[in-house]
C-alpha cells in the first residue's frame, strides 16, 4: 500500500531541541535545584508526555523539587536560548515536507509536547502551510509508547488504513508507539538510536530526513 499520510514527531526529529532539553537540565536546573540529573536518565524520558514524565520523575531524580518546578526552569532556559539563537531545524526537514506535499500526502505532527508549543514552534519557522493536523501530548490520555497519539493523528488526517501512514521518529518510545499503531516507522536517530535498540521494528533508518525521500519514492513507485 502506498503512503498517503505522514506523521512527524517534533522534538529531536523536526527541531534540534532534545539537545537543548538535556543542556537546560545540566546547565540550569541542576545548579538551581542542587539535584543530580544523569544524562542517560534524561534521555530515557524523551518522547514521554508530561503526565507520564511526572509519574516517573520522582523515582528517577528524587523529590527535592517537583517535575513541574524543574520543567519550568528548563523551559525558561530553552526560551532564552531560542530567543538568542533561533529554533534549530533538523537537516532535510523542508526538503522532505516539500516532497510529501508535492506528492499529495496529508501531514500531521504528533508530539509529546503540548499542542500550544507545537503550534508556536511550527509557526515560528514558517512551516504551517505543510501541516494539516497538529496533535500535542496534552490531547491524549496515554503518552508514547502507547499508540493513542498516532491513532488520533491518523483519524484527524482521514487515514483509515494504518499501512498507508508513515511515521517519522527519533525516540524509542516513538518507535514503539508507531509500531503498535500498525504504521511504518522511519527512524532518524538523534540522542538515541531506537532502530538499534529495537531491531526489526523500524521500516527504515536514515541519517537525515532528506534521505527518506528516496525510500518513500521507492515505496510509492511499487505495487499499489
DOPA-511415 format. One line per 8 residues: number of its first residue (from 1); for each residue y, z, x of C-alpha. Coordinates in steps of 0.5 Angstrom, whole numbers, plus 500, padded with zeros to 3 digits. Each point is the difference from the previous one (the first is absolute). Example, Ala and Ser with C-alpha at 12.3 -4.5 7.8 and 13.67 -1.06 7.14 Angstrom:
% residues 2
1	491 516 525  507 498 502
//
This chain:
% residues 224
1	500 500 500  507 498 503  505 505 501  505 500 495  503 507 501  502 504 506  502 508 500  503 503 506
9	500 507 503  507 501 502  501 506 506  497 497 506  498 494 497  507 496 498  504 505 504  499 504 506
17	501 506 497  494 504 502  502 501 507  507 503 497  496 505 496  496 502 506  506 501 504  504 503 495
25	495 506 500  500 500 507  507 500 502  503 503 494  495 504 495  496 504 506  507 502 503  503 502 494
33	494 504 497  496 502 506  494 497 497  495 496 504  498 493 498  495 497 504  501 492 500  492 499 497
41	501 504 494  507 497 498  496 493 501  495 503 495  505 501 494  503 493 501  498 496 494  500 506 495
49	505 501 494  504 506 500  495 504 495  494 499 505  504 502 506  503 506 497  493 502 498  497 500 508
57	507 501 503  499 508 501  493 499 503  502 495 505  506 503 502  501 507 497  504 504 495  507 502 504
65	503 494 497  498 496 493  498 493 500  507 498 496  504 504 505  497 496 506  501 494 497  507 501 498
73	501 501 508  496 494 501  504 495 495  507 502 503  498 499 507  497 493 498  506 498 495  505 502 506
81	495 495 505  500 494 495  508 501 499  501 499 507  494 495 502  499 497 493  493 499 497  495 497 505
89	496 494 497  493 499 502  499 494 503  498 494 496  501 503 493  506 495 498  495 494 502  494 503 496
97	505 501 494  502 493 500  493 497 501  498 504 494  506 498 495  499 493 502  493 500 498  501 503 493
105	498 507 502  503 506 496  501 506 505  501 508 499  501 506 504  495 506 499  503 505 505  498 508 500
113	508 501 501  504 501 493  502 494 497  507 501 501  499 500 507  496 493 500  506 497 496  505 502 504
121	496 498 507  499 493 497  507 499 497  503 502 507  496 495 504  502 495 494  493 498 498  500 502 493
129	499 493 498  493 500 503  497 505 496  498 500 492  498 507 500  502 507 504  495 506 499  501 506 503
137	496 506 501  503 504 495  498 496 495  493 501 500  496 507 500  495 498 505  502 498 507  497 496 505
145	494 500 502  499 499 492  501 493 498  504 502 494  507 497 503  497 494 502  497 499 493  506 502 497
153	504 494 504  495 495 498  501 502 493  507 499 501  499 493 503  496 498 495  494 500 504  493 500 496
161	495 499 506  501 504 506  497 495 504  506 496 499  504 505 503  501 501 508  503 507 502  504 501 507
169	499 507 503  500 503 507  497 507 498  493 503 499  502 503 493  503 493 498  494 496 502  495 505 496
177	505 499 494  500 492 500  492 500 502  499 505 494  504 495 495  496 495 502  505 496 504  500 496 506
185	504 504 505  503 497 506  502 506 506  506 499 504  499 507 505  506 504 501  499 507 502  492 500 498
193	495 494 500  496 501 494  496 494 501  497 503 506  499 507 496  497 497 494  496 493 503  499 495 495
201	505 503 495  505 495 501  500 493 498  504 498 507  504 504 505  506 496 503  505 502 506  507 499 495
209	501 498 493  502 493 502  492 499 503  498 501 493  503 493 497  494 496 504  495 505 497  503 499 493
217	501 493 501  492 499 502  498 504 494  504 497 495  498 493 502  493 502 499  496 499 493  503 503 494
//
